[in-house]
Amino acid sequence: MAADLYTRYMAASDQWRAHRKGCPPCTDGRSRCADGTGLWERFCRLQDAYLTHLRTG
């Protein structure tokens, strides 16, 4: 499970960074477009889950 969670976490990070590069509202760091909000939230959820797994695993 940990490997799958890590893979999804890293993919979400890559997707967020790729989106942020080409999206002016998301680039400034103060706001996010609708797509960027979803990507950021997914990244945060997976990051939290992965870090929780490390602490409790």
N, C-alpha and C positions, 0 to 999 in steps of 0.2 A: 504494500500500500504506500509506503513512504516514497518509493521511487516514482510511482505514478503521481503522487501528490506533488513531489518536487518537479516533475516534468511539466505538469499543468501550471504550477506556480511560475516556472521559468518562461513558459509559452505566453502566459498572461503578461508577464513583464515585457517580453519582446513585443507583443502586440501593442501594449500601451506606449512604449517608447517609439515604435514605428509610427503610430498614429500621431503622437505629440509632435514629431518632427515636421509633419506636413499640415498641422492644424493651428492656425494663429490663435484662436481662443484658448486652446490647451497649452500652447507654448509659453504663454506668459506666466503660468503657474497660479494665477489668481482666479481663473474661471475655467470652465470646461464646456464643450459642446455636448449635445445629447449622447452621441456615440462615445465621446471621450469619458463621459461620466460613467457609462456602463463598463467600459474597459478598465477604468480606474477602480471602480467598486469590485469588479471581479478579481483584479490583481490584489487588492487589499484583503478580500476574503480568503483567497488562496494563501497569501503570505501569512495571515493570522493562523490559518489552519496548519500550515507547515511548521511555523515556529512553535505552536502549541504542541504539535506532535513531537518536536525535538525535546521540549521541556518535559513531556510526560512519558515519552517512549523509552 
